[in-house]
């Protein structure tokens, strides 16, 4: 599995992916910062990236249109980089062995972490 981290999540998530034995890239490092979500999708799909974002609204819609994809990880927005890394490690534990056509959504409700894994498209 190889992860591509969107521009809003912290670049340190790439190091977390690599520490756990995965390939990791950040859109900023690939010259893709500022690209629209729909312009990112062809590259995400073509290169079999599992995409990591906090933009659930837009990417759920885009992924629902894809017949085949390498997965989507959604980390709740507006948390500090340290907490993003902790949440990203939790999603890694939920991966078995990959996320083909699946989403892992990580949310925090009343100080409790909720991991939801589901198929997309349904």
JOKAKA-V185412 format. One record per backbone hydrogen bond with DSSP energy under -1.0 kcal/mol. NH is the residue of the N-H (numbers start at 1). CO is the residue of the C=O. Records with the same first field share a line. If there is no record, write none. Layout:
NH=CO + CO
This chain:
3=23
4=50
5=25
6=52
13=10
14=11
16=12
17=13
18=14
19=15
20=16
21=18
22=17
23=1
25=3
27=5
29=26
32=27
35=32
40=36
41=37
44=40
45=41
46=42
47=43
48=45
49=44
50=2
51=71
52=4
53=73
56=54
59=55
60=56
61=57
62=58
63=59
64=60
66=63
72=102
73=51
74=104
75=53
76=106
84=80
85=81
86=82
87=83
88=84
89=85
90=86
91=87
92=88
93=89
101=69
102=99
103=118
104=72
105=116
106=74
107=114
109=112
112=109
114=107
116=105
118=103
120=101
